[in-house]
Amino acid sequence: MKLLSIMTRSILALVATALAVPAAAQDVPNIAAAADLRLALTDVASAFKRDNGMDVKLTFGSSGTFFQQLSQGAPFQLFLSADEQYALNLAKSGRTADKGKLYAIGRLALVAPKGSPLTVDGKLAGLRSALAQGQITRFAIANPDHAPYGERAREALQHERLWRPLTGKIVMGENVSQALQFATAGGAQGGIVSYALVLDPALAGIADYVLLPAAWHQPLRQRMVLMKEAGPTARRFYAYMQQPVARRILVRYGFALPGNR
């Protein structure tokens, strides 16, 4: 009888322990984020945990791919898109809490690995010269079909009449982060990627980069939206993204701030 009592108390203690796990520990939302945010959002998430004691799970990829997944019910609670239209389209479909908020304006950068025949400059004169000399065999961008930074990179190249000369030489990353890997790992002579990603200290001494004129392409208006099923932690992180700490981090990684519109 005594043994039974001990076992009963042990079972009850285990049940009580399980029930006592804080809701916040169980509520770790999965957040879908555009690949250009890999550095900045990781820092924001660390600051959010420091200030609020809450964790979030960040999944990075192309905005177009996330749009398709979310349209089919993927279990993300918050979506930070590199192109606001994907977020607005989700809102139109009734899957989000509202139309969300613009959180950043992204920029493009030309990048090339050290030793590349491509000279990096803000007018793409080096790219034009290297093409004319037959020194460019592979040039990386994200896939324009579903990656906003790839679409804007194509627009910039078209603006400078370099898209057609690069035909057959373009290598496309699944997202802008992969395009950066292609552009700097020696497989390509360079590429056009997110300015926020080339600010990675790990690239120092490995690659050269330069910011490209924003007038060469449509603005990279980046919008975030909460899904209807978003829990309290996701909602707090969404609010945190609009606060000074998060906004300062975005600025540090080269983003412009659009205001809370």
Disulfide bonds with the S-S distance in Angstrom:
none
